[in-house]
Amino acid sequence: MTMLPDNLVEEEILSRVPATSLKRLRSTCKLWNGIFNDSRFAKNHFDKAAKQYMVLKLMEENRLCSFRGDDLGLIDPLYSAEFKIFHVFHCDGLLLCKSENGRIVVWNPCTGQTKWITHSSSYHSSNYHSSNYYMYNVTYTLGRCSNSYKLLRHVPCNEKRTFEICEINSDLWRRIPHDFILQFDHSSVNLKGKTYWCASDSREYGAVLYLLSFDYSTERFARMCLPDPSCRCQTVSMSVVREEKLAVLLRPHDRPGKEIEIWISSPIDDETKVVSWSKIFAMEDRPQLGFCVETCFLVDEVKKIAICRESPYVSLQYIVGEDNEVTQLEFEASRFHSHWPLLFNYVPSLVQIQ
């Protein structure tokens, strides 16, 4: 490689090597280490490199680990102790993590880079920042905006609830107008820099639901239909399929004893306004399944299997096969507070927090 032009090594070779492999090369060459720390290279690498899909799960004592059993630990410098993760959100290889006591950090496990987030003065002056209320109700998401990132905070402090946005390197939070009610707001996912939720126009149980997206560049929300335009569900969970499609798990509340369905969308990009849906699983809603509002799931579209996980306090995991047969497995239950998600797809990257 020493005989190759530097730009060829950087642009055409290193930029296509998976992030975890480059991480191991950092100590072998100062020049390469400098390249890996360059924001321009990081962006080029994110666009070109082969994606390494990993499954991470939130385990006992509020820690993250891979399905292979590798721990992803983070030390909180304020307490000189391991950061206990209550809620985690993934975007472009960055993890937005919230602790039980409201500490917020954006973390890239591949590079080790962190950014600790400051709350707005309006948050501290309000009456909704008590530990328990904050832990269970205020949620954060992260999204891409041009060459940087923004955080979006959902604060259920009044009848309509509040959205506030902040650039990752700023302490200034601004309110974002909206005209909807988030449903299952912990079941949010990121796809290509945008965040997706399930929402409705009413707080009433059984209200018609739709898919809601947020563009961090324009700071605007957009609506799209779920598989059933008149969808009224007891449970709606969302997942991302290979960084190009959405998947939704629907348990209709007005069809008891019928079917729990998993649907996959058509490919979604920045220009997508309308999505089409394909049903890939339809499971009989048996009592032993016990799907709850905190159900999370992953889908392998090629192998035609889905892995579903319930609440952190239930040690059950379900694998659904192509024939819709459900296999029940034991899973480590948490004795500690934790929330969404309990398992999720993660793609390591060299993306810098800026």
PEVEN-V25098 format. One record per pair of residues at least 12 apart in sequence whose ideal C-beta (glycine too) atoms are under 10 Angstrom apart, sorted by the first residue. I is the first residue (numbers start at 1). J is the second residue. Records with the same first field share a line. If there is no record, write none. Layout:
I = J + J
This chain:
1 = 13 + 14 + 29 + 32
6 = 31 + 35
9 = 31 + 32 + 35
10 = 31 + 32 + 35 + 36 + 38 + 40 + 41 + 44 + 45
11 = 41 + 44 + 45 + 48
12 = 48
14 = 32 + 35 + 36 + 41 + 44 + 45 + 48 + 49
15 = 35 + 41 + 42 + 43 + 44 + 45 + 46 + 47 + 48 + 49 + 350
16 = 44 + 45 + 48 + 49 + 50
17 = 45 + 48 + 49 + 50
18 = 45 + 49 + 50 + 51 + 52 + 110 + 347 + 348 + 349
19 = 36 + 42 + 45 + 46 + 49 + 50 + 51 + 52 + 93 + 108 + 110 + 111 + 347 + 348 + 349 + 350 + 351
20 = 52 + 54 + 109 + 110 + 348 + 349
21 = 49 + 50 + 52 + 348
22 = 35 + 36 + 41 + 45 + 49 + 110 + 111 + 348 + 350
23 = 36 + 109 + 110 + 111 + 112 + 348 + 350
26 = 111
35 = 350
36 = 110 + 111 + 350
37 = 111 + 113 + 350 + 352
38 = 350 + 352
39 = 147 + 148 + 350 + 351 + 352 + 354
40 = 147
41 = 350 + 352
42 = 93 + 108 + 111 + 349 + 350 + 351 + 352 + 354
43 = 147 + 349 + 350 + 351 + 352
44 = 350
45 = 349 + 350 + 351
46 = 92 + 93 + 144 + 347 + 349 + 350 + 351 + 352
49 = 347 + 348 + 349 + 350
51 = 93 + 242 + 243 + 345 + 347 + 348 + 349
52 = 93 + 110 + 346 + 347 + 348 + 349
53 = 242 + 243 + 298 + 300 + 345 + 346 + 347 + 348
54 = 66 + 67 + 68 + 70 + 72 + 109 + 344 + 345 + 346 + 347 + 348
55 = 67 + 68 + 298 + 307 + 343 + 344 + 345 + 346
56 = 70 + 72 + 88 + 90 + 95 + 109 + 341 + 342 + 343 + 344 + 345 + 346
57 = 296 + 309 + 317 + 331 + 332 + 341 + 342 + 343 + 344
58 = 85 + 86 + 87 + 88 + 296 + 309 + 312 + 334 + 336 + 338 + 339 + 340 + 341 + 342 + 343 + 344
59 = 71 + 85 + 312 + 331 + 332 + 333 + 334 + 336 + 338 + 342 + 343
60 = 312 + 332 + 333 + 334 + 335 + 336 + 338
61 = 82 + 84 + 85 + 334 + 335 + 336 + 338
62 = 82 + 83 + 84 + 85 + 86 + 87 + 88 + 97 + 99 + 100 + 312 + 334 + 336 + 337 + 338 + 339
63 = 82 + 83 + 84 + 85 + 334 + 336 + 338
64 = 83 + 85 + 88 + 95 + 97 + 107 + 109 + 344 + 346
65 = 332
66 = 346
67 = 307 + 343
72 = 85 + 88 + 95 + 107 + 109 + 110 + 346
73 = 109
74 = 95 + 97 + 105 + 107 + 109 + 112 + 114
75 = 114
76 = 99 + 101 + 103 + 105 + 114 + 116
77 = 105 + 114 + 116
78 = 101 + 103 + 116
79 = 99 + 101 + 103
83 = 97 + 98 + 99 + 103 + 105 + 107 + 114
84 = 97 + 98 + 99 + 100 + 101 + 103 + 336 + 337 + 338
85 = 97 + 98 + 99 + 100 + 103 + 105 + 107 + 338 + 339
86 = 98 + 99 + 100 + 101 + 102 + 103 + 134 + 135 + 136 + 336 + 337 + 338 + 339 + 340
87 = 99 + 100 + 104 + 135 + 136 + 138 + 139 + 140 + 186 + 338 + 339 + 340 + 341
88 = 107 + 140 + 338 + 339 + 340 + 341 + 342 + 344 + 346
89 = 106 + 139 + 140 + 141 + 142 + 143 + 151 + 152 + 186 + 188 + 189 + 190 + 195 + 340 + 341 + 344
90 = 141 + 142 + 189 + 190 + 240 + 341 + 344 + 345 + 346 + 347
91 = 106 + 141 + 142 + 143 + 144 + 149 + 189 + 190 + 191 + 192 + 193 + 194 + 195 + 216 + 349 + 351
92 = 108 + 142 + 143 + 144 + 149 + 190 + 192 + 193 + 243 + 347 + 349 + 351
93 = 108 + 109 + 110 + 111 + 346 + 347 + 348 + 349 + 350 + 351
94 = 106 + 107 + 108 + 109 + 110 + 111 + 113 + 114 + 115 + 142 + 144 + 149 + 168 + 190 + 349 + 351 + 352 + 353
95 = 107 + 108 + 109 + 114 + 142 + 344 + 346
96 = 115 + 117 + 139 + 140 + 141 + 142 + 143 + 149 + 151 + 152 + 168 + 190
97 = 114 + 117 + 140
98 = 117 + 134 + 135 + 138 + 139 + 140 + 339
99 = 135
100 = 131 + 132 + 134 + 135 + 136 + 336 + 337 + 338 + 339
101 = 131 + 134 + 135
102 = 119 + 123 + 129 + 130 + 131 + 133 + 134 + 135 + 138
103 = 116 + 117 + 119
104 = 116 + 117 + 118 + 119 + 138 + 140 + 151 + 153
105 = 117 + 353
106 = 140 + 142 + 149 + 151 + 168 + 353
107 = 353
108 = 348 + 349 + 350 + 351 + 352 + 353
109 = 346 + 348 + 349
110 = 346 + 347 + 348 + 349 + 350 + 351
111 = 348 + 349 + 350 + 351 + 352 + 353
113 = 350 + 351 + 352 + 353 + 354
114 = 353
115 = 149 + 151 + 168 + 169 + 352 + 353 + 354
117 = 140 + 142 + 151 + 153 + 166 + 168 + 171
118 = 166 + 170 + 171 + 172 + 173
119 = 134 + 138 + 153 + 164 + 166 + 171 + 173
120 = 153 + 155 + 164 + 166 + 171 + 172 + 173 + 174 + 175
121 = 171 + 172 + 173
122 = 155 + 157 + 162 + 164 + 173 + 175
123 = 138 + 153 + 155 + 157 + 164 + 173
126 = 155 + 157 + 162
127 = 157
128 = 155 + 156 + 157 + 158 + 162
129 = 155 + 157
132 = 337
133 = 156 + 157
134 = 155
135 = 337 + 339
136 = 156 + 186 + 337 + 339
137 = 154 + 155 + 156 + 157 + 161 + 185 + 186
138 = 153 + 154 + 155 + 156 + 157 + 162 + 164 + 185
139 = 152 + 153 + 154 + 155 + 156 + 182 + 185 + 186 + 188 + 197 + 339 + 340
140 = 152 + 153 + 154 + 164 + 166 + 188
141 = 153 + 154 + 163 + 165 + 185 + 188 + 189 + 190 + 194 + 195 + 196 + 197 + 214 + 216
142 = 168 + 190 + 193 + 195 + 216 + 353
143 = 165 + 190 + 191 + 192 + 193 + 194 + 195 + 213 + 214 + 215 + 216 + 217 + 219
144 = 190 + 192 + 193 + 194 + 215 + 216 + 217 + 351
145 = 165 + 167 + 168 + 193 + 215 + 216 + 217 + 218 + 219
146 = 193 + 216 + 217
147 = 352 + 354
148 = 167 + 168 + 169 + 170 + 216 + 352 + 353 + 354
149 = 167 + 168 + 169 + 193 + 216 + 351 + 352 + 353 + 354
150 = 165 + 166 + 167 + 168 + 169 + 170 + 193 + 214 + 216 + 217 + 219
151 = 164 + 165 + 166 + 167 + 168 + 170 + 173 + 216
152 = 164 + 165 + 166 + 173 + 176 + 188 + 195 + 214 + 216 + 219
153 = 165 + 166 + 173 + 175 + 176
154 = 176 + 178 + 182 + 185 + 186 + 188 + 197
155 = 173 + 175
156 = 181 + 182 + 185
159 = 181 + 203
160 = 177 + 178 + 179 + 180 + 181 + 203
161 = 178 + 180 + 181 + 182 + 185 + 203
162 = 175 + 176 + 178
163 = 175 + 176 + 177 + 178 + 182 + 214 + 219 + 221
164 = 176
165 = 214 + 216 + 219
167 = 216 + 354
168 = 353 + 354
169 = 353 + 354
174 = 219
176 = 214 + 219 + 220 + 221
177 = 219 + 220 + 221
178 = 199 + 212 + 214 + 220 + 221
179 = 199 + 201 + 221
180 = 197 + 199 + 200 + 201 + 202 + 210 + 212 + 221 + 223
181 = 199 + 200 + 201 + 202 + 203 + 204 + 207
182 = 197 + 198 + 199 + 200 + 212
183 = 197 + 198 + 199 + 200 + 202 + 203 + 205 + 207 + 209 + 210 + 212 + 233 + 236 + 293
184 = 197 + 198 + 199 + 209 + 233 + 235 + 236 + 237 + 238 + 293 + 294 + 295 + 340
185 = 197 + 198 + 199 + 340
186 = 237 + 293 + 294 + 296 + 339 + 340 + 341
187 = 235 + 236 + 237 + 238 + 239 + 248 + 249 + 293 + 294 + 295 + 296 + 340 + 341
188 = 212 + 214 + 238 + 340 + 341
189 = 237 + 238 + 239 + 240 + 246 + 247 + 248 + 296 + 341 + 344 + 345
190 = 214 + 216 + 240 + 243
191 = 213 + 238 + 240 + 241 + 243 + 244 + 245 + 246 + 265 + 268 + 269 + 272
192 = 240 + 243 + 244 + 268 + 269 + 270 + 272
193 = 214 + 215 + 216 + 217 + 270
194 = 213 + 214 + 215 + 216 + 217 + 222 + 268 + 269 + 270 + 272
195 = 212 + 213 + 214 + 215 + 216 + 221
196 = 211 + 212 + 213 + 214 + 222 + 224 + 238 + 240 + 246 + 248 + 265 + 268
197 = 210 + 211 + 212 + 213 + 214 + 221 + 236 + 238
198 = 210 + 211 + 212 + 226 + 231 + 233 + 236 + 237 + 238 + 248 + 250
199 = 211 + 212 + 213 + 221 + 223
200 = 212 + 231 + 232
201 = 223
204 = 232
205 = 232 + 234 + 253
206 = 232 + 233 + 234 + 252 + 253 + 254
207 = 231 + 232 + 233
208 = 226 + 228 + 229 + 230 + 231 + 232 + 233
209 = 225 + 226 + 228 + 229 + 230 + 231 + 232 + 233 + 236 + 248 + 250
210 = 223 + 224 + 225 + 226 + 229 + 231
211 = 223 + 224 + 225 + 226 + 227 + 231 + 236 + 238 + 246 + 248 + 265 + 275 + 277
212 = 224
213 = 246 + 268 + 272
215 = 270
217 = 270
222 = 272 + 273
223 = 273
224 = 246 + 265 + 268 + 272 + 273 + 274 + 275
225 = 274 + 275 + 276 + 277
226 = 246 + 248 + 250 + 263 + 265 + 275 + 277
227 = 248 + 250 + 261 + 262 + 263 + 264 + 265 + 275 + 276 + 277 + 278 + 279
228 = 250 + 252 + 261 + 263 + 277
230 = 254
231 = 248 + 250 + 252 + 253 + 254
232 = 250 + 252 + 253 + 254 + 255
233 = 248 + 249 + 250 + 251 + 252 + 253 + 254 + 255 + 260 + 261 + 293
234 = 250 + 251 + 252 + 253 + 254 + 255 + 256 + 260 + 285 + 291 + 292 + 293
235 = 249 + 250 + 251 + 252 + 253 + 260 + 291 + 292 + 293 + 294 + 295
236 = 248 + 249 + 250 + 251 + 252 + 293 + 295
237 = 249 + 250 + 251 + 262 + 291 + 292 + 293 + 294 + 295 + 296 + 297 + 308 + 309 + 340 + 341
238 = 296 + 297 + 341
239 = 262 + 264 + 296 + 297 + 298 + 299 + 306 + 307 + 308 + 341 + 343 + 344 + 345
240 = 265 + 268 + 298 + 299 + 344 + 345 + 347
241 = 264 + 265 + 267 + 280 + 298 + 299 + 300 + 301 + 302 + 345
242 = 267 + 299 + 300 + 301 + 302 + 345 + 347
243 = 268 + 345 + 347
244 = 265 + 266 + 267 + 268 + 269
245 = 264 + 265 + 266 + 267 + 268 + 275 + 277 + 278 + 299 + 301
246 = 263 + 264 + 265 + 266 + 267 + 268 + 275 + 277
247 = 262 + 263 + 264 + 265 + 277 + 280 + 281 + 297 + 298 + 299 + 301 + 306
248 = 261 + 262 + 263 + 264 + 265 + 277 + 297 + 299
249 = 261 + 262 + 263 + 281 + 283 + 291 + 295 + 296 + 297 + 299 + 306 + 308
250 = 262 + 263 + 279 + 282
251 = 283 + 285 + 289 + 291 + 292 + 293 + 295
252 = 285
255 = 285
256 = 285
257 = 284 + 285 + 286 + 287
258 = 282 + 284 + 285
259 = 279 + 281 + 282 + 283 + 284 + 285 + 324
260 = 281 + 282 + 283 + 284 + 285 + 286 + 289 + 291 + 295 + 308 + 320 + 324 + 326
261 = 277 + 279 + 280 + 281 + 282 + 283 + 285
262 = 279 + 280 + 281 + 282 + 283 + 297 + 299 + 306 + 308 + 320 + 324
263 = 275 + 276 + 277 + 278 + 279 + 280 + 281 + 282 + 299
264 = 276 + 277 + 278 + 279 + 280 + 281 + 299 + 301
265 = 277 + 278
266 = 278
278 = 301
280 = 299 + 301 + 304 + 305 + 306 + 320 + 322 + 324
281 = 297 + 299 + 304 + 305 + 306 + 308 + 320 + 321 + 322 + 323 + 324 + 326
282 = 320 + 324
283 = 306 + 308 + 318 + 320 + 324 + 325 + 326
284 = 324 + 326
286 = 326
288 = 316 + 318 + 326 + 328
289 = 308 + 310 + 316 + 318 + 320 + 326 + 328
290 = 310 + 311 + 314 + 316 + 318
291 = 308 + 309 + 310 + 311 + 318
292 = 310 + 311 + 314
293 = 310 + 311 + 340
294 = 309 + 310 + 311 + 312 + 313 + 314 + 338 + 339 + 340 + 341 + 342
295 = 308 + 309 + 310 + 311 + 318 + 340 + 341 + 342
296 = 308 + 309 + 310 + 311 + 340 + 341 + 342 + 343 + 344
297 = 309 + 310 + 317 + 318 + 320 + 341 + 342 + 343 + 344
298 = 341 + 343 + 344 + 345
299 = 320 + 345
303 = 321 + 322
304 = 320 + 321 + 322 + 323 + 324
305 = 319 + 320 + 321 + 322 + 327
306 = 318 + 319 + 320 + 321 + 322 + 324 + 326
307 = 319 + 320 + 327 + 329 + 331 + 343
308 = 320 + 326 + 343
309 = 329 + 331 + 341 + 342 + 343 + 344
310 = 331 + 333 + 342
311 = 333 + 334 + 338 + 339 + 342
312 = 331 + 332 + 333 + 334 + 335 + 336 + 337 + 338 + 339 + 340 + 342
313 = 333 + 334 + 335 + 336 + 337 + 338
314 = 331 + 333 + 334 + 342
315 = 329 + 330 + 331 + 332 + 333 + 334
316 = 328 + 329 + 330 + 331 + 333
317 = 329 + 330 + 331 + 332 + 342 + 343
318 = 331
331 = 343
